[in-house]
Amino acid sequence: MSDPVAHAQQVRREHPAPDGGLLLTWIRHTERSSTGVVDIAPGGGLKPHIHETHDEIVTVLEGSVDFRVGDEVFEATAGDVIPVAAGTVHAPIHSSGGCLMISVFTPWFDPDAPDRVFVD
């Protein structure tokens, strides 16, 4: 993306999550971080996983999602910021009505060799 500003709703319109699924659309990679828009369709989510070498910061923009961090599961809603340290089990496990989020990874996240290990 060459534009310095990404509008999450526009990214969602251009790259919607599949029915009952989740889609991460990368909007920027630098040498030190990667940023993506995450669209979760109603009924969608992701299995619990860890990133061995990446921290992730998730910000919920719209909707809500049952989110797991470690052994805790809670409802994350618009405005919530969820910092996840490398090695911590986490996931947006289920959204009944859909959800729009931003995820920032540090260091840079290689989409061709993702640092994602599913657990449970």
C-alpha positions as CSV (number, residue, x, y, z in Angstrom):
1,M,0.0,0.0,0.0
2,S,1.5,3.4,-1.0
3,D,-1.2,5.6,0.7
4,P,0.0,6.6,4.2
5,V,-3.5,6.1,5.6
6,A,-5.7,3.0,5.5
7,H,-9.4,3.1,6.3
8,A,-10.4,-0.2,8.0
9,Q,-13.9,-0.1,6.6
10,Q,-12.6,0.4,3.1
11,V,-10.2,-2.5,3.5
12,R,-13.1,-4.7,4.8
13,R,-15.3,-3.7,1.7
14,E,-12.4,-4.6,-0.7
15,H,-11.3,-7.8,1.3
16,P,-14.3,-9.2,3.2
17,A,-14.0,-12.3,5.4
18,P,-15.6,-15.4,4.0
19,D,-18.9,-16.5,5.5
20,G,-18.2,-17.7,9.0
21,G,-14.5,-17.0,8.7
22,L,-11.8,-14.5,9.3
23,L,-9.5,-12.6,7.0
24,L,-6.3,-10.7,7.8
25,T,-5.4,-8.1,5.1
26,W,-1.9,-6.6,5.4
27,I,-1.8,-2.9,5.0
28,R,1.8,-2.1,5.9
29,H,5.1,-3.8,6.5
30,T,8.2,-2.0,7.7
31,E,11.5,-3.3,8.9
32,R,10.2,-3.4,12.5
33,S,6.5,-4.0,12.3
34,S,3.5,-5.3,10.3
35,T,0.0,-3.9,10.5
36,G,-3.2,-5.6,9.2
37,V,-6.9,-5.2,9.2
38,V,-8.8,-8.2,10.5
39,D,-12.4,-8.8,9.4
40,I,-14.3,-11.5,11.2
41,A,-17.6,-12.5,9.7
42,P,-20.5,-13.4,11.9
43,G,-19.8,-16.8,13.4
44,G,-16.1,-16.6,12.6
45,G,-13.0,-16.8,14.6
46,L,-9.5,-18.3,14.8
47,K,-8.1,-21.3,16.7
48,P,-5.9,-20.5,19.7
49,H,-2.2,-20.1,18.7
50,I,1.1,-18.5,19.7
51,H,3.6,-16.4,18.0
52,E,7.0,-17.6,19.1
53,T,8.9,-14.4,18.2
54,H,6.3,-11.7,17.7
55,D,4.3,-9.5,20.1
56,E,0.9,-8.6,18.8
57,I,-1.3,-5.6,19.7
58,V,-5.0,-6.0,18.7
59,T,-7.4,-3.1,18.7
60,V,-11.1,-3.8,18.3
61,L,-12.8,-1.1,16.0
62,E,-16.3,-2.5,15.6
63,G,-18.4,-5.3,16.9
64,S,-17.3,-7.8,19.5
65,V,-15.5,-11.0,19.8
66,D,-14.8,-13.7,22.4
67,F,-11.1,-13.3,22.8
68,R,-8.7,-15.7,24.6
69,V,-5.4,-14.6,26.2
70,G,-3.6,-17.3,28.2
71,D,-6.3,-19.2,30.1
72,E,-8.8,-16.2,30.2
73,V,-11.6,-15.7,27.7
74,F,-13.4,-12.4,27.7
75,E,-15.6,-10.3,25.4
76,A,-13.6,-7.7,23.6
77,T,-15.6,-4.8,22.2
78,A,-15.0,-1.6,20.2
79,G,-12.2,0.5,21.8
80,D,-10.5,-2.5,23.5
81,V,-6.7,-2.8,23.1
82,I,-5.3,-6.2,23.7
83,P,-1.5,-6.5,24.0
84,V,-0.2,-10.1,23.6
85,A,3.4,-11.0,24.4
86,A,5.3,-13.5,22.2
87,G,4.7,-17.1,23.4
88,T,1.2,-16.3,24.9
89,V,-1.7,-18.4,23.8
90,H,-4.4,-16.2,22.3
91,A,-7.1,-15.9,19.6
92,P,-10.2,-14.1,18.6
93,I,-12.1,-17.4,19.1
94,H,-15.7,-16.5,18.1
95,S,-17.7,-13.4,17.0
96,S,-21.5,-13.9,16.9
97,G,-22.2,-10.7,15.0
98,G,-18.9,-9.9,13.3
99,C,-15.9,-7.8,14.3
100,L,-13.4,-5.4,12.7
101,M,-9.9,-5.2,14.3
102,I,-6.4,-3.9,13.7
103,S,-3.4,-6.1,14.5
104,V,0.1,-4.8,14.8
105,F,3.0,-7.3,15.0
106,T,6.6,-6.6,16.1
107,P,9.0,-7.4,14.7
108,W,8.1,-7.5,11.0
109,F,5.8,-10.5,10.3
110,D,6.6,-12.5,7.1
111,P,3.3,-13.5,5.5
112,D,5.1,-16.2,3.5
113,A,6.5,-17.9,6.6
114,P,4.0,-17.0,9.3
115,D,5.1,-17.3,13.0
116,R,1.8,-18.9,14.1
117,V,1.7,-22.2,16.0
118,F,-1.8,-23.5,16.7
119,V,-2.4,-25.1,20.1
120,D,-5.2,-27.0,21.9
